[in-house]
Amino acid sequence: MRFFAGPGVTVRIVQHLPLRITAVTFTAIAVALVSWSYLSKSRTEDKAELVAADAVYEAVVRDMVTPAHGKANISRLVFDDRVLTYQTTGADKDSCKESARKLLRMESSTPPYNSLIDKIYRALTGSWWDTDSLRADTIQDFLDKSCTDGHLSTTFHTDFPRNFVDRDSFGFDMVPNQKNAPKDFRQAFPRASGIISLSRVGFDPTLHEAVVSSVFVCGMLCGESRRHIVRKTRGEWMVVQSMVVWIS
């Protein structure tokens, strides 16, 4: 009883109480600062990737529509407003990623000289030893994103006016007056040559290498799909390889 009621004990409890409150307060502040720092870093990284993705789309689209002689024969671009995805009904994500890997023939390669100095040099210059090879982490990032649906970015720059549409709402060479038929694309967009669909962009951790796939549809039996490897060299994204996946 004296232990609880003695005045000395009471004084000690009162003396230590502020210290306990202070410790809890500092702990809460520290946790809040760590959380804020993590979220802030995450937002910064997400923003940097979104900016890089727009730059990659810009490079890919310019490469798609600019012919060898340098003068495009179109004056309007039309994009599918949804990202190109390889998800199919009933397939799980692992099956989807494996299908995308095989369809786009994605294989990683290791440079013949792969020392620490070589890695630092490639990271600083944005260069790579082979335009046809992809880093394993670039492939993995693309595959992780390729099975997720969503809206295509509308903030990337293009050299021509553009529209973003629901691809399923338009058809090519439609029969006049056909009931409940999609709109005829050529009537709706006479100055465009077809509809471009773009996948999400897969990046390496340094945001210097990217891969994206595309599908261009210009008629019932007119179109093609490509896989584009894009690299950032001296601050500019350039398409270094554009491989045909299928054509009709």
N, C-alpha and C positions, 0 to 999 in steps of 0.2 A: 504493500500500500504506500509506503514511503517513496517507493520508486516512481509511482505515478503522481503522487500528490506533493512531493518535496519541491520547494521553491527553486532549488538548484537545477533540477531537471527541467522545470518549466522554462527557466531562463535559457538553458541550452537549446531546447526545441525552438524557441523564438529566435535565437541567434542563427541557427542553421537553416531555418525556413527560407529566408531571402536567397541564400546560396543555392538551394535546390531549385527555386523558381528561376534564378539566373541561368543555371545549367540547362534547364528545360528550354528556356527561351533561346539560348545560344544554339542548342541542338536543332530547334525548329527553324531558326534562321539559316543555319548551315544547310539543312536539307532543302529548304526553299531555294537557296542560291545554287546548289548543285542541280536541282531540277530545272531551274530557269536557264542555267548555262547549257544543259543538255538539250532542252527544247529549242533554245536560241540557235545552237549549233545545227540541230536537225533542220530547222526552218531555213537556215542559210544554205545548207547543202541541198535541200529540196529546191530552193529558188535557183541555185546555180545549175542544177540539172535541168530544170524547166527552160532556162535561158539557152543552155547548150542544145536541148532537144529542138527548140525552134530554129537554131542555127543549122542543125543537121537537116531538118526538113527543108529549109531554104536551099541548101546545097543539093539535096537529092532532087527536088522538084526542078531546079534550074538544069540539072544534068539530064533529067527525063525529057524536058520540053525543048532543049536547045539542040538542033541538028548539027551535023558536022560542019556545015557551011556557016553556022553561027547566027542564022536568022530563022526564028520560029514562024510557022505558018498558021498560028492560032492567035486569038486576041482575048480569050477568056479561059479561065481554069475552073473546073468543077470538081469538088472533093466530096467524098463520102464523109458525112459528119460523125461517123463512128470509127474507132480504130479498127484496123484489120486484125482479126484474132484467129487463132487456130483451134479454138475450143469447139468441139462438136457435141451434139446432144448425147447424153449418156456416158461420155468419156470423163474420167477423172483427170486431175491436173497433171499427174505424172505421165499418163498416156498422151495427153495433149502435148506436153513438152517433148516427148520422144518423137511424136509425129512431126512437130515443127523442126526438130533437129534433122530428121531424115529428109524431109521435103526440101529444106533449104540447104542441105548438105553442109552442115556446120561442123567443122573439125578444127581443133586448136593445134597450133604448132609452136615449137620452142625454137628461138633463134639459135644458130650454130654457135654464136658467142654470147653467153648468157651470164657473164660475171656481174658482180655488183656495180662495177664502173659502167658496163654496158647498159644495165637497167637504169642507172641514174642519167646517163646520156640520152636514152630514148625518152625518159620522162621529161627531161628539160627541153628536148628538141621536138617531141611529138612524132618522132620517126619510128619506123618499123622495118624489119629486114625483108619482108615479103608482103606485097600488096594483096596476095590471095589468102593469107593466113590470118586467123583471128586469135586473140588471147582467150584463154579458157574462161577468165572472169567476165569478159565481154559477152561471150556466148551464154554463160550462165545467167547473166543479168537479163539478156534478151529473152531467154526461154522462160524465166520467172515472170516476165511481163507479157509474153505472147499469148497467154491463155486467160487474160483478164480483159473483159469488155470495158468500154467507156467511150467518152467523146474525144474526138480529135482536137488538138489545139487549134485555135483560130487566130493566134497572135503571131505566127511566123510570117515573114515577108515573102511576097511573090512579085515577079516583074509584070504580071498581068492582073486585071480585075478578076475576082474569084467568087464562087458561091460554094456554100456547104449545104449538102442536101441529104435526104434519106435515099440511099441508093435503091432501095426496094420500091420507091415511088415512081421510078422512071424505067422505061424500056426502050429498046431500039427497034426501028422498022416495025412499028405497031400497026395493026390493022385498023383502018379508020372506023369510028363508031362502035368499036368493040366494047361491050358493056363491062363495067368494073375493071377495065384494063388500066395499067399504069400509064402515066403521062408519057408522051413521046419525047425522048430526050432531044432529038434534033430540032423539034419545033420549039421546045422550051429554051434551048441554048444553041442557037445556030452558029455561034462564033466559037464554040468549044468542040473539041474532037472526041471527048469521052469523059468518063468518071475515074478519078484517081482515088485509090484507097491506100492508106499508109498505116503501118503497124506502129506500136510503141517503139521507142528507141532503146536499144541495149547499149550500155556504156561500160568501159573499164573504170576502175576506181579513180583514176586521175582525170577523167573526162577528156582524154585525148584520142580515144578510139571509140567508134560507134558502129552499130549495125542496125539496119532497118529494112523491112521488106515492103514491097509495093505490089498492087494489082491495078492494071489499067484496062478498063473495059470500053470498047468502042463499037460494039455491035453483037449480034447473036453469036457469031463465030469470029469475033475480032477482039483480041486482047492479049495480054501477057502479064506474067508475074516476074519480079526480079528481087534479088537480094543485093543490097548495097552496103559496101564497106566504106566508111567515111573516117578520115583522120584529120586531126587538127595540127597544122604545121605553121609555125611562125604566126600563130594567132588566128588562122583562117581554116575553116572546115572545108575539106575537099573530098569529093568522091574518088577513091583510088581503085575501086573495082565494082562493076555492076554486072552481076551474073544472071542470065536468063534461067528461071526455074521452070516455067512452062510458057507455051505460046500457042495461040489458035488463030 
